[in-house]
Amino acid sequence: QKEVEQDPGPLSVPEGAIVSLNCTYSNSAFQYFMWYRQYSRKGPELLMYTYSSGNKEDGRFTAQVDKSSKYISLFIRDSQPSDSATYLCAMEVQDSNYQLIWGAGTKLIIKP
Amino acid sequence: DSGVTQTPKHLITATGQRVTLRCSPRSGDLSVYWYQQSLDQGLQFLIHYYNGEERAKGNILERFSAQQFPDLHSELNLSSLELGDSALYFCASSVGQHNSPLHFGNGTRLTVT
């Protein structure tokens, strides 16, 4: 079993829909959680960075962490065709050389 | 623009050859990470340097080596290249040694023929 599980998709939704992207994990020691967006042939771009549990909002993006369920989510409101990309989750433990663990990425397609 | 610069953007070379990929981190960042991403594959962590010292190794082949210089730029050396080494190689940098977000460059696309 992988430490971080992420459905590779593709996930196809119509423009304007609310998108929900998710990752599950097995290591309860993870404390820092990240979401990255990667356009084709480009470097991953940091979208959200959260510590421990709770919600964080930035514009149309909301990151949610549920440590009791070992489950993190990224919500995208009013989705746009420009949001079409691969979304990667990543997480790490605190103050350790234990490296960042990445999900495989979910390919998101927003249809105009 | 993440502030992380990678050169060259593209590299085409033959099997058995050696290449050097270069990365300049964001201003103020002390950590440099190298990742490999093959076609439609996830990010594979290769190696992490912090302020000139190696901090962690991932799935890095013995044919690959890296270093971080006093000015904090880093180089990834790939030798005895094989067809399977064709991939995107990303460099990322962060402020701290851990628990700080990574910022990625746009990668070097290596094609081995």
Interface residues (C-beta under 8 A of the other chain):
Chain A: Q31 Y32 M34 Y36 R41 K42 G43 P44 E45 L46 Y49 L88 A90 E92 Q94 D95 S96 N97 Q99 L100 W102 G103 A104 G105
Chain B: S2 V4 G42 L43 F45 H48 R55 A56 G58 L88 F90 A92 Q97 H98 N99 P101 L102 H103 F104 G105 N106 G107 R109
